[in-house]
């Protein structure tokens, strides 16, 4: 299994809640997603990101399939212009 963790900071923090809803909508639409969790930051510290996304995939090929899936690409077109920063960690479990 491969876990894909993305921390996102938005130019407008109000976009984080909509992003969470849109990301959760990928469950069932993208077969390469084994699990998906999206969490909004609650403490709002100066070093906090606004949204944490954690997905799991069978392997690296499944992660690429998720990233290249039309539903993910459509969401990314909405998401990317709204991001101030994004960092990713991918690790095997």
C-alpha positions as CSV (number, residue, x, y, z in Angstrom):
1,X,0.0,0.0,0.0
2,X,1.1,3.6,-0.7
3,X,-0.2,6.6,1.3
4,X,-0.3,10.0,-0.4
5,X,-0.5,12.9,2.0
6,X,-1.1,16.5,0.7
7,X,-1.1,19.6,2.9
8,X,-2.7,22.6,1.2
9,X,-2.8,26.3,2.1
10,X,-5.3,28.4,0.2
11,X,-5.1,32.0,-0.8
12,X,-8.7,32.3,0.6
13,X,-9.2,30.0,3.6
14,X,-12.9,29.8,2.8
15,X,-12.0,27.7,-0.3
16,X,-10.7,24.9,2.0
17,X,-14.2,23.6,2.9
18,X,-15.3,23.5,-0.7
19,X,-12.1,21.7,-1.6
20,X,-12.8,19.1,1.1
21,X,-16.2,18.4,-0.3
22,X,-15.0,18.1,-3.8
23,X,-12.1,15.8,-2.8
24,X,-14.5,13.6,-0.8
25,X,-16.6,13.3,-4.0
26,X,-13.7,11.4,-5.7
27,X,-14.5,8.4,-3.5
28,X,-16.2,5.9,-5.7
29,X,-15.6,8.0,-8.8
30,X,-11.9,7.1,-9.0
31,X,-11.3,3.3,-8.7
32,X,-7.6,3.7,-7.8
33,X,-8.5,5.4,-4.5
34,X,-8.6,2.7,-1.8
35,X,-9.3,5.2,1.0
36,X,-9.6,9.0,1.2
37,X,-9.7,11.3,4.2
38,X,-9.8,15.1,4.0
39,X,-9.5,17.2,7.2
40,X,-9.8,20.9,7.8
41,X,-7.4,22.6,10.2
42,X,-9.0,23.5,13.5
43,X,-6.4,25.5,15.4
44,X,-5.4,28.0,12.7
45,X,-1.9,28.6,14.0
46,X,0.6,30.6,12.0
47,X,2.2,27.4,10.6
48,X,-1.0,25.5,9.9
49,X,-2.0,24.4,6.5
50,X,-5.8,24.7,5.8
51,X,-6.5,21.2,4.5
52,X,-4.9,17.7,4.8
53,X,-5.7,15.1,2.3
54,X,-4.7,11.5,2.8
55,X,-5.4,8.8,0.2
56,X,-4.2,5.2,0.0
57,X,-3.4,3.3,-3.2
58,X,-2.4,-0.2,-4.0
59,X,0.9,0.9,-5.4
60,X,2.7,3.7,-7.3
61,X,0.8,2.8,-10.6
62,X,-2.5,3.3,-8.8
63,X,-1.4,6.6,-7.4
64,X,-0.5,7.8,-11.0
65,X,-3.9,6.4,-12.2
66,X,-5.6,8.5,-9.5
67,X,-3.6,11.6,-10.5
68,X,-4.4,11.1,-14.2
69,X,-8.1,10.2,-13.8
70,X,-10.4,12.7,-15.5
71,X,-12.4,13.4,-12.3
72,X,-9.1,14.2,-10.4
73,X,-7.9,16.4,-13.3
74,X,-11.2,18.3,-13.4
75,X,-11.0,19.0,-9.6
76,X,-7.3,20.0,-10.0
77,X,-8.3,22.7,-12.5
78,X,-10.5,24.3,-9.9
79,X,-8.1,23.7,-7.0
80,X,-4.7,24.7,-8.2
81,X,-5.4,28.4,-8.9
82,X,-6.7,28.7,-5.3
83,X,-3.6,27.3,-3.6
84,X,-1.0,29.5,-2.0
85,X,1.1,26.4,-1.2
86,X,1.0,22.6,-1.4
87,X,3.4,19.9,0.0
88,X,3.2,16.2,-0.6
89,X,4.6,13.1,1.2
90,X,4.2,9.6,-0.3
91,X,5.1,6.6,1.7
92,X,4.7,2.8,1.7
93,X,2.8,1.1,4.5
